[in-house]
């Protein structure tokens, strides 16, 4: 049975996750369109009418309105509901594992970035620099306070230090992104078409900086396998041209990035 403080942290994590998930929905819609995520207030993307506060309550408003805008009655995408719910679940899992610590904050920030990038790539095939490059810098900052596992644990004996953690974050980011970028560039030159966007490369760098080398490679493996299986199944189902259809590879990478540390917490 969880203690009273732990239970309180979990409840607060769920509530904060719901509220933050609502903000992530704003980012998912506005960042690919180069709109401010601060102003104006939330509005219906169909009719442009501003949404009242009582129609903007996470999960509850979607259920009360039955997934439709109060003004134009056009459907509200199920993504809004899923993002709020998923953010709350991920925050609860993080706080349950780490408690009210800086490590919990690190993984909450990471999950929020990955969740937003998952949907921007899935819907718009865009991985905004604000989140990929911003994620790289955020991961490097966190590495000074929350240890990043990596090669130094094997090569260097003794207690962990900020410099070693920072080095492992840098190594993780470089190893995950640079070889993939080289392979993608070489393949693109041979096939005369872009094989891997720079957004995916920057996403891999952010993943490596946060996760470290081992979990970063594990996340890449999960993303690649999931993308291959589900992507091929979708192409066959929809009868798409496998040579030209653009899969949201970044979405699959984000999925692997969120799953990997849940399976192998370090």
N, C-alpha and C positions, 0 to 999 in steps of 0.2 A: 504494500500500500504506500502511495507517495505521501511524503510529509506535507504539512499544510503550506509551507513556503513553496515547495515544488509544485503543488497543485495550483497555487496562485500564479506562479510563473507560467505554467502551461495555459491557464485561462487567459492571462494577459497576452501571451504569444498568439493564441487563437484570435482574440479580438484585434490585436495590432495587425495580424496577418490579413484579416478581412478588410480592414481599413486601407492597409498598404496595397492589397490586391486591387482595390478600387482605383488607387492612383496608378498602378501599373497598367490598368486598362487604358487610362488616359495616355500614358507613354506609348503604348502599343499602337494606338490610333494616330497620335500626333507626330511622333518622331519621324516616321517615314515620310510624312507630308511637310516636314520642316515647320511645324507649328509649335508655339510655346506650350509647355506642359503646365504652366502656372496660370495663364490667363488666355482667354476668358474662362468663365465657369463651364462645367460640363454641359454639353448640348447634344441633342439628337443628331446623328450624322445624316439622317434622311431629311428632316424638315428644318433643322437648325435651331429649333426652340430650346431655350435653356431648360435644364432639368432642375426641378425643385429639390430641396434637401430631402424631403420625405419620399421622393422617387429615386433617391440615390443611396439608399441604405444597402450595404452589401448583402447579397443573397435574398434578403427579405423583400426588397422592392421588386426584384426580378420575378419572384414568386407571386407577389400580390398583383403585379401588372400582367402576369402570365406571358412574360417575354415580349411585351409590345409597348411602344411609346404611348404615353397617355394622350398626346396631342394628335399625332398623325396615324397612330395605331399600326405603324409599320413594325415588323418583327425586330426585336433586339437580338443580336447574335448570341448564341449559347456560349461563345467565348467569354463574355463578360462574367457570366456565372462561374464558369470553369476556372478562370484566373483567380477570382476571389477565393473560391473553395480550395484550390491547389496551394495558393500562397499561405492560407491559414494552416493547412495540413503540414506543409514543409516547415513553417515556423514552429509548430508544435513539436514535430519530430526533432528539430534542432535543439530547442530548449529542453526537451526531455533527455536528450543525450548529453548536453553540455551545461545545463543550468543557466543561470544569469551571469554569463562570463563573456569575455571579449571574443573567445572562440565562437560562441553562439552568434554574436553579432557578425563576425566574419562570414559564417556560413549562411546566415540570413541574407546578408548583402549579396553573396554569391548566388544563392537560389533566386533572389529577385532579379538579378541581371540575366541569368540563364533563362528564367521563365519569360521575361520580356523579349529576349532575343529569339526564343523558340517561336513565339507568335508573330513577331515582325517578319521573320523569314518564312514562316508557314503561309502567312497571308499576302505579303508583299514582295517576298524574295529579297529582303533588305536586312542587313545587319548594321544598324547605325553606329557610327564611330563614337558617339557619346557613350555607348555601352561597351563596345569592344575595347577601344583605346582607354576609355575611362576605367574599364574593368582591369586592364593591365596595371594602371597606376594604383588603383585601389588595392589590388592583390599585393603589389610591392610594398605599399604602406603597411598593410596588415602583417606582412612577413616579418616586420621588425618587432611585432608584439605577440604573434601567434606562430609557433614553429611550423615550418613547411618541411615535410619529410623528403629526403632525396639522397643523392650520392654521398653527401658528407657523412651520413650516418654509417656508411660502410667504409669510406676511405679515411675518415678522421676519427680518432677516439677522443673521449672526453665529453663533457656536458655541451648541450646545444647552446649556441650563441646567436645574437641578432645577425651578425655578419654571415654565419653559416646558413641561417634560415633565408636570408636575402639572396645568397648565392644559389641556394637550391631552388628558390622561386624563379630566378633568372634562367637557370639551367633548364628547369621544367618548361618555361615558356619558349625558349629557343629550340629545344629538342622536339617539342610537339609541332612547332610552326614551320621552322626553316626547311627540314627535309620534305615535308608535305608540299610546301611552296615550290621547291625545286622540282619535285616529281610532277606537280600540276603544270608548271611552266614547260617542262620538257614534253609532257603529253600534249599540251596545247599547241606547241610548235609542230609536233608531228601530225596532229589531226587538223591543224589550221582552225582551231576553235578554242574558246576559253574552257578549260577543264575545271578550274577551281578559282573562285573569286577571291580577291584580297580580303573581303569581309570574313570569309571562312578562315583565312590564315590568321587574321587578327583575333578572331574568336578562339582559335587553338592556342594562341599565345596567352590570352587571358585565362583560359582553362589551366594551362601548365603553371602559370604563376600562382594561382590559387591552390591547385591540387597537388603540385609537386610532380615529379617525373613518373613515379609508379602509378598513382591514381590517375594521372593525366593520360598515360598510355592505356590504362584500363578503360577510361571514359571514351577514348578514341576508338577502341575496339568495340565497345558496346554500340557507339554511334554508327560505326561503319557496318557492322553486322545487321543492326536494326534497319538502317537505311537501305542496305542491299536487299534484304528479304521483303520488307514492307514496300519499298520503292518498286521492286520488280513485280510484286503482286498487284500494286495499283496500276502500273503501266499495262499489264496484261488484262486486268479487269476493265480498264477504260479504253483499251486498244490504242494507246498512245504510241508514238514513234520513240523507241528507246534511244535513238541516236540524237534526237533534238529536244526531247522533253526535259525541262529543268526541274530536278528534284530539290526540295528545300533541305539540302545536306546539313546546313547549319542547325536546323531544328533537331535533326537526329543527334548531332554533336551535343547540343544543349541537353537533350534527354539523357545521353550517356554521362554528361558532366554532373547532373543532379543525382543520378542513380549510383555512380561509382563510390562517392564518399559515404552513402548510406549502407552500401554493402561492405566496404572496407574502410571503416572509420579509423583514422590515425591522427 
